[in-house]
Amino acid sequence: MQPAFPYRIKDQQLWLSPDRCIFWEEEKSLIVSDLHFGKTGHFRKSGIGVPQSVYREDLLRLLSQVQYFQPRQLLVVGDLFHSRENKELALFQRWREDFPHLAIRLIKGNHDILHDDWYQAAGITVNEGCLSIGAFAFVHDITDVDDIAACEGVAPAYYFSGHIHPGIRINGLGKQSLRFPCFYFGTDFAVLPAFSRFTGMASIDPEPQSNVFAILPSSSPRRMHETGRGQTGIFGAGRSGMVNGPGGGGAMSGGGAGPGSIFQIQ
């Protein structure tokens, strides 16, 4: 597993994982969004031949993140499940039984439509609308913030959201371009990439004051030049160095990134 990338905001230490999640060090919390468990089963039920291995791979990736970071709780920023219950959710229930002491807190997303009894049986605490913890608040769709009564009376917070499955497009030499899933950190809110790899992406247009971290897959080209953001290339460009990360691994602290890693675009 590739090491996590350190990022500090609001005096809190975060670790951005190339496996599309964030470890919040002070709260010992693993933050994920848009897992869409059960989605491949719904596709097969509709006659679309998506192999179950896609879903199993996502479960194994989540397992590796929990084992690496050793969080005390899992914060799911919406869309833990894709739709109604199907046979694939039995795999999640078995996965859940392996971590009985891991608290799971779900901020409901638009796809989380299972019956309350199912969440309770799986040991999942459900929050409607918004969840506030310390300096941060969590909501599935950041555009719903003004309409969420659950956040009223809470001191101004920095929001973490999901829903849009953000991606950043990088232009190369000539007319080449590639789009990567990314973490977006704006002035008032962050947007997490979809944890599931069986999802689409929505290209974002970052604000000048924001920070964007692209997630590079292991199959990324060895060199690519970006235009318009002061970077000279994904590999071997910008500042570089190693810092100690959670789990005892090193983490890239700048632009000298390698395949299957985090690269800061701006």
Secondary structure, 3 states (H helix, E strand, C coil): CCCCEEEEECCEEEEEECCCEEEECCCCEEEECCCCECHHHHHHHCCCCCCCHHHHHHHHHHHHHHHHHCCCEEEECCCCECCCCCCCHHHHHHHHHCCCCCEEEEECCCCCCCCHHHHHHCCEEEECCEEEECCEEEECCHHHHHHCHHHCCCCCCEEEECCCCEEEEEECCCCCEEEEEEEEECCCEEECCCCCCCCCCEECCCCCCCEEEEECCCCCCCCCCCCCCCCCCCCCCCCCCEEECHHHCEEECCCCCCCCCEEECC
